Amino acid sequence: MVSRFAFAMFLSVVIASISQVLLKKSTFNTYDTVVREYLNPYVISGYGLLFLSMLLTVYAYSGMDYKNGPVIESLGNVIVLLLGYFVFGERISLRKMAGIACIMAGIVVFYL
C-alpha cells in the first residue's frame, strides 16, 4: 500500500508538471509591457502551483524515506512529456522515448 506521504510526493510532481505547462503556455502570448509579461494569469497560476508543489514536497519528506523522493520526482519528466504531447501537440521522438524508457528502467531497478 502506498503511504500518504508517497502519494503527496506524487501529487506534488503532477502539480509541478502542470505548472510547467502553464508557464510554457504563457510564452506563446505577446504582452504590451514587461510587467504584464510576468503578471498574467498563466504565470501567476504557474508560480502559485509551484509553491503548492513545494509545500506538498516538504510534507511528503516529513514522513517518507529521503531515498524515495528523487525516484518519485523523476516521474515528472514522463508527465511533462505526456502533457506536452496532449496540450501542445509536441512530437514524441524515438530519442525522447528512449530517455523515458531509461527513467522507467531506473525506477524499476531501484525498487528491486
C-alpha positions in Angstrom: 0.0 0.0 0.0 1.2 3.5 -0.9 1.6 5.8 2.1 0.0 9.2 2.2 3.5 10.7 2.1 4.4 9.0 -1.2 1.0 10.0 -2.6 1.7 13.6 -1.5 5.1 13.5 -3.3 3.5 12.1 -6.5 0.8 14.7 -6.3 3.5 17.3 -5.9 5.2 16.1 -9.1 1.9 16.2 -11.0 1.2 19.8 -9.8 4.7 20.9 -10.7 4.3 19.4 -14.2 1.1 21.2 -14.7 2.8 24.4 -13.6 5.5 23.9 -16.2 2.8 23.6 -18.9 1.2 26.8 -17.7 4.5 28.7 -17.7 5.2 27.4 -21.2 1.7 28.4 -22.4 2.4 31.9 -21.3 5.4 32.2 -23.6 3.1 31.8 -26.7 1.4 35.2 -25.9 2.8 38.6 -26.6 2.3 41.3 -24.0 2.3 45.1 -24.1 4.7 45.6 -21.2 7.3 43.7 -19.3 5.2 43.9 -16.2 2.2 42.2 -18.0 4.7 39.6 -19.3 5.3 38.4 -15.8 2.0 39.3 -14.2 -0.5 37.4 -16.3 -2.9 34.6 -15.3 -0.6 31.8 -16.7 2.5 33.0 -14.9 0.7 33.7 -11.6 -1.1 30.4 -11.7 2.1 28.6 -12.6 4.1 30.0 -9.8 1.2 29.5 -7.4 1.2 25.8 -8.3 4.9 25.6 -7.9 4.5 27.0 -4.4 1.8 24.4 -3.6 4.1 21.7 -5.0 6.9 22.8 -2.7 4.6 22.7 0.3 3.5 19.2 -0.7 7.1 18.1 -1.1 8.0 19.4 2.3 5.1 17.5 3.8 6.0 14.3 1.9 9.6 14.4 3.1 8.4 14.7 6.7 7.1 11.1 6.6 8.9 9.2 4.0 12.5 8.0 3.4 14.6 10.5 1.6 15.9 7.9 -0.9 12.4 7.7 -2.4 12.0 11.4 -3.2 14.2 11.6 -6.2 12.8 8.4 -7.7 9.2 9.8 -7.5 10.4 13.2 -8.7 11.9 11.6 -11.9 8.3 10.7 -12.9 7.9 14.5 -13.6 9.9 14.0 -16.8 7.3 11.4 -18.0 4.4 13.6 -17.0 5.8 16.7 -18.8 6.4 14.7 -21.9 2.8 13.4 -21.9 1.3 16.9 -21.1 3.4 18.4 -23.9 2.0 15.8 -26.3 -1.6 16.3 -25.3 -1.6 20.0 -24.6 0.8 21.4 -27.2 0.8 18.6 -29.8 4.5 18.1 -29.4 6.1 15.2 -31.2 7.4 12.3 -29.1 10.6 11.3 -30.9 12.4 8.0 -30.6 15.1 9.8 -28.6 12.5 11.0 -26.1 11.0 7.5 -25.8 14.5 6.1 -25.1 15.0 8.7 -22.4 11.7 7.8 -20.8 12.5 4.1 -21.0 15.7 4.7 -19.2 13.9 6.7 -16.5 11.3 3.9 -16.0 14.0 1.2 -16.0 15.9 3.1 -13.4 12.9 3.3 -11.2 12.2 -0.5 -11.6 15.9 -1.3 -10.8 15.9 1.0 -7.8 12.9 -0.8 -6.2 14.1 -4.3 -7.0 
